């Protein structure tokens, strides 16, 4: 168990605590330039063990200096090992100092691909056009189902990205995230499903175009339940998947989640 800026992190370092402590004390006695040189040549496992026992701000400064010294790949490797949000998709500069075209280049591929994927939603709606014409109430609640899934998925994704950024969470802990978000998703889905059943039953007639309102309410609630569970779990796992693929979660997660939510919302409602 190590400490980084009051955040406790579990590590799997091959060196003992005494060895790491001694190495850290020796490391901190050097000047900054010598420390950067040591980080460029010493075994990565030992370097990570030392850096995990230093303050976050100082570690980030050393990694930045390592990058500026031309050891970009090693700096990024340290950043990944220590839980900082860095990836091959990130721009080398900050948000404001990066040019507009560089931002466009970074984002446009995902946006175009996912826009084309959105055609699937249109195909699902077209296939069940007759059903929607007979039962307009389903069309009314389809945006509600999509919005609920998007909101819960975004919440989960934001929390996981923050945990990854602070080092509280490592990508190897994806199973823990899956189990935790699954339980949270079921609880959220039950609450929202009960609310939507009440909304349908109390604000609509007992029959709609020959369909019993109870059956319609249950169908919408089931679709909503499925949507919230799927979106929450996917939202929790997408940032970890992005990190594992060396992609930037901030660029990838939101558009992918939006596309998945739209397709699953229409599919679960109409199927």
Secondary structure, DSSP 8 states (H G I E B T S, - for coil): -EEETTEEE----SS-HHHHHHHHHHHHTS-HHHHHHHHHHS-HHHHHHHHTTS-HHHHHHHHHHHHHTT-HHHHHHHHHHTT----TTS-SS-TTTS-HHHHHHHHHHHHHHHHHHTHHHHHHHHHTHHHHHH-HHHHHHHHHHHHHHHHHHHHHHHHHHHHHHHTS--GGGHHHHHHHHHHHHHHHHHHHHHHHHHHHHHSS-SEETTEEHHHHHHHHHHHHHHHHHHHHHHHHHHHHHHHHTT--HHHHHHHHHHHHHHHHHHHHHH-
